[in-house]
Amino acid sequence: MAKKRIWILSAITALIVAVGIVLFILWKQHQTSKKTDGESLHVVILDSEEFYYSESGIGQGIRFAMEDIEKNGSFPITFDLIEDDGNYVKGLSLAKALAKDPSVDIVITLQNFDSVDAEMPLFEEAEKPFIVTMGCYDEVAEQGYNYLLTDFLNARTMGEQIGHFLVENGSRNIALCHSDTTFERDQIRGVLSVLENEPDCNVYYSQTGPFRDTELGDMLAQYKLLDIDTVVANFYAQEDSEWLLTRLSKTMPELVRVGDYVLDNSGVLKEYGKDLEGVFIVPNYPYENSRALDDFIARYENETKENFTTTAIQYYDLFRMLSDYCGGKKPKGSELMEKLKQPSGYAGTGGTLSYDENGCLQVEDCPVFLCHNAEFVMYGEEEE
C-alpha cells in the first residue's frame, strides 16, 4: 500500500511539473512573439541550478556583445534565460518544448552533462542548433550530430594539455585526485597518454576523492612517504575541487597544485581566490592574448568593477559570431551550422574560433592559466 501511495504522489508531482512547464513555455512564447518575427535571432539559454548567476562573466559578456551588435548594425539577437532548477526531468521537458518551439532559433545549455546526452537528439530531429558551452562527454560530442556545437575543449584534450604541462614543469612524483565520473575519467586518460611516454614523470598515487578530512589525513601521510611533488585535482563538482586545493594550500604548501577548469568562476574566486593562489588550470575555453583582447578586458573590468573571467570573452565572441554569421537575415539552422563549421573559422576578439565536422572546438595552442591575485591569468604573464 505504501508503494502505491508513493507512486500516486510521484505521478501527481510529475503532472504538476509538466503543466507548469507547458504554461511557462506558452508565457515565454507570448512574451517573445513580438520580437521573434524574423527580424532577430532568438536564443534561449537553458540553465541548471542558477549557474548563469554564479558566473557573472556570462551575462556581462552577452551584454557587451549586444551593445556592439547594435552599435555596428549587425543582425540583432534576442535571448531568454530558462531555469530547470537542477531537475533532470524538468530540464528534459523544457528541452522538448524548446526544440519544437518555432520562435526559438538556437538553444545554449548550461545544464549538467547527462542532460546533453538525452536532449541532443531532440534538437537534431528539429534541425535546430544546440550549443554546449560548459562541457559534455567526449562520446556525445563525437557522435556526429549535425546540429551540435561544443564551444569548449573536450576532456581528453584538456587532460593531454595537463600532461604536457606536468612534463614541462618538471613534475616527477604525481598524485591524481578525482571523482569517479565520465568527464574526469576521460581527462585522466588524456593525462596518462602523455605521461606514459615520460619515464621521469610518473603517477605514484591515484584515488577517488578525498571528500572528508579523515580521508585527507590518510592521503597526506601517503604523499609524504612517496615524496609527492604535484597533485592534479579533477572533480565533477567545483566545491570538491576548491575544498581539496584549499586544504592542500594550508597543509602542504610546497605542492604544485593543478585544478579543474570550473575554478575559473567569478563566484568561486571571490570566495576562495586567496586560497587558490598559485593553482594551475587548463581552461576549457582557451583564448589568445592580443591588443583587441587587452582592450576588451580593460573595458570589462572598468565597466563592471569585476575581475575578468574566461566566460566573458567566450560568450562575447559566441554572440558576435552568431550575429555576424546571419549576414543580415535570419538563416535556417542548417545554413547557420554550415557557416559555423567552415574551415576558415571566425576571427573573434579572443582568437580564431574553428570547429570540426562534429562541431567540436579546435585549437592549435592551449595556454595554462595560473591563479594570481584571485584571478586566473596566462601562466608566465602574471604581474605583481
N, C-alpha and C positions, 0 to 999 in steps of 0.2 A: 504493500500500500504506500509506503514511504517513497519508493522509487517512482510510482505513478504520479504522486503529488509533485515530486521534483521535476518530472518530465513535463507536467502540465504547466508548472511555474516557468520552466525554461521556454516552453512554446509561447507563453504569453509575453515573456520578456523579449523574445526574438521578434514577435509580431509588433510590439511597441517600437522596437528599434527600427524595423523595416518601414513602418508607417512614418516614423519620424524622418527617416532618410528621404522617403518619397516627397514628403511635404517640404523638406529643406531644399531638395533639388528643384522642385517646382517654384519655390520662392526665389531661388537663385536665377532660374530662367527668366522669371518676371523682372527681377532687378537688372538683369544684363541684356534683356531683349532689345532695348533701345540703343545699346552701344555695340551690338554684335550683328549688325545688318550687312556685313561685308566691307564696312569701312574701317575695320580694325581687326587685328589678330587677337582672338580671345584665348588667354592662357589661364588654366586653373592649377594651383599648387595644392596638392593633396598631402597634408601634414599628419604626422603621428606624434602624439604626446607633446605638442607645442614646441617642437624643435625650432620652428621658424622664429619663435620669440626668444629662445635661449641663445640664438646666434644672431646678433644684431646686424652682422655683415650682409646677411641675405637681403633683408628689407632695404637696407641702405644702398646696397649695390643696385637693386632694382630701381630704387628712387633716382639714383644718378643716371641710370640708363634711360629711364623715362624722360627725364629732363633733357638729355642730349638728343634723344629721338625727336622730341617735339621741337627743340631748337634747330635741328638740322633738317626738319621737314621730312624725316623718314616715315615709313609706314607705321602708324600708331599701333600700340599694344595695350589691351586692357587685361587685367588679371583679377582673379578672386582667390582667396585662401579658404580651404575647407579642411576642418579638423576631423580625424577619425577617432580621437581620444585614445589612441593606442589599442583600439579594439579591432582585432583581425577581421571578424565577421562584418562589422560596420564598414571597415575600410574596403573590403571586397564588394560590398553592396554599393558603396559610393562609386567605386571604380566602374561597376557595371552600368550605373546610371550615367556617368560622365562619358563613357565610351559610346553610348547611344545618343547622347545629347547633341543635336546638330549645331547648337550655339557655341559649343566648346571645340576649339581647333587643336589645342595641344594640352596635355596634362604633364606636369612636372611632379615627381613624387619625392617626398622626404620620409617615406614610411620605412618600416623595418624590412630586412632583406627577404624574409619569407613572403611578404605581400607581393613583391615584384614578380616572383615566380608564378603566382596564381593569377595576377592581374594582366600580365603582358599579353597572353592570348586574346583577351577581350579587346585590346587596342589593335592588335594585329588583324583581327576579324573586321573591326570597324575602319581599318586603314587610317588610323589616327596616330600621329607621333606621340610617343610615351618616353619622356626624358627622365633618366635617373641621375641624380647629382651627388648623392651621399655614398653610394656603393651598392653592389648586389653580388651575388655569387658568380664566379667565373663561368660555371657551367650554364647559367642562364644567359649571360652576355654573349656566349659563344654558340648559341643555338641557331643563329642565322635568321633572327627575326628581321623583317624589312622595316618595321616602324619603331624599333628600339634605338635610342641614343643613350649611351652611357658616358656621361661627361666627367669621367674620373679615371684614374689608373686602376687596373684590376689588381686583385690581391697578390697573385703570383709575381707580377711585375714589381709591385711595391716591395715584396719580400726579397727579390733579386737585388733591388737597389739598396736595401738594408744590408744584405750580404756584402755587396761591393764596398759599402761604407765601412763595415767592420774590418775588412781586409786593409783598406787604405788607412784606417785609423790606427792600425797596429794592434788590434784586439787579439788576444791569444787564448784565454780561457773564458768561454762564453756560456751564459745560462739563458735559457728560454723560459719565459713565464707566459701563460696564455690561457684563454678559455677554450674549452673543447667544442668549438663551433666551426662551421664550414669555412667562413671567410678567413678566420685566423689560422686554420689548418693549411689553407692554400698559401697564406703568407709564409708560414713556416717552411713549406715545401720550396718556396722561392728562395728563402734564406739558405736552406740546406743545399740546394742545387748549386749555389756559388761556393759554399764553404767546403763541399766535398772534394773540390779540386785545389784546396789550400791546406797543405799539411801543417803549416804553422798557426792555423787559425781553427780551433776546434770547439765543438759544443760539448762541454763536460757535464752539463746538468740541464734537465728539462722537466717541467711539471705543469699540470693544470692548476692554476691559482698562483699564489695563495690568495685567500679571500678573508682570512681571520688572523689576528695577532699570534695565536698559538701556532698556526701553520708557518707564519713568517719567522718565528723564532727558530723552528727546526730548519728552515731553509737557509737562514743566515749562518747557522752552525756548519751546514754542508758547504756553503760558499767559502768559508774560511779554510776548511780542510782542503778544498780543491783549488784554492788560490784564484777564485773567480775574479776577473777584472772588468767584465762587461755583462750587463743584463739587458735583454730585449723583452719588453712587456707589450704583448698584443692581446687586447681583450675586446669582447663584443660590446661591453658597456663601458663608457668612458669613466664612470665612477670607480670601476675596478682598476683601471689604469692609473688614475690620479691617486687613488689610495695607496697602491703599491709604490709608485715612484716617489710619493711624498714621504712614506716610511723609509725608503732606501736613502733618501737625501739626508735623513737625520741619523740613521744607524750605520750606514757605510758610505759616507760622502765621497770617498775616493773612487767609487764605481763609475764607469761610463754607463749612462742610462739612455736607452733608446726606447721611446714610447710609441704610442699609436697616433695616427693622424687625427683622430677625433679630439685630441687635446687642443688643437688649433681652433679654439672656440672662445668667443668673447666672454661668455658666462664663466667657463672653466678658468680662463686666465685671470679674470677679475678676482676670483675667489682663491685660486691656488697658484697663481703665476709665480709668487715668491718661492714656493717650494719646488716648482718645476724648473727653476733657473738651472741652465746647463743641460737640460734634456734635449736629445736629438729626435727628430721625426723625419720620415719621408712623407711628404704631403700626397694626398690622393688627387690633388689638382695642382700640378706644378706650373709655375709661371716664370717668365724671363725678365731679368732686370733691363730697363730701358728708360730713356728720358720720359717717354709717354707714361710709363708705369709710375715713375717717381712723381710726375705731376699729378697723377690720379691719387696716389697715396697722400700727397700733401693736401690736395683738395679734400679728400675724405676725412683726414684727421683734423683739418682746420674747421670743417663744417660740422662734423659730428662730435668733436671733442672726445673721440674714442680711438683706441689703437686699431690699426688696420689688421684685418684677418683675411685669410685666403678666400673665404666665400664671397667677400665684397667684389673682388675682381672676377671671380667665377661667374656670378650672376650678372654683373655688369656686362661682361663680354657675351654671355649667353643671350641676354635680351637684345643687345645691339645686333648680334649676328642674326637672330630670328627676324628682326625688323628689316635689316638690310637685304636678307635673302628673299623677302617678299617682293622686292623690286617694284614697289608702287601699287601692288594689288594683292589681295589675299590669295595665296596659292592653295592647290589641293594638297592633301597630306603627302601623296606620292611625289609631287613636284618639290615640296619642301625637303623631304628626305633625300632626294636626288642631289639637291644643292648642298645639303649638309655633308654628304659623303663624297663630294667632288675632291679629286686628288690634290688640287692646289691648296685646299684648306681656306681658312678665314683669318685675315690679319687682324687680330684683336689687340687690345691695349696690353694684355698680359702675354702676348706672343701668338704664334700661329696655332689655330685650332684645326686639327686634322683628325678625321675619323675613318676607320677602315670599313670594309664591306659589311661588317656586322654592326656598324655604328659605334664601335669602341674607340675611345680617345687614344691617340698615338702621340708619343713624344720621343725626340732623339736623345735629349739630355734631361735627367731628372735631378733637381737640386736636393740637398739635405738642409733642413731647417734646424735652427738652434733657438731654444727659449732664452731670451736675453731681455732683462728688464720687463718681465711679464708680457712679452710678445714674441712670436716666432718670426725670426729673420733668417735670411740665407746664411748658412754657415760660412765663416770666413769674411763676412761683410758686416758683422756686428760692430757697433760703435759704443764707446763709453758714454 
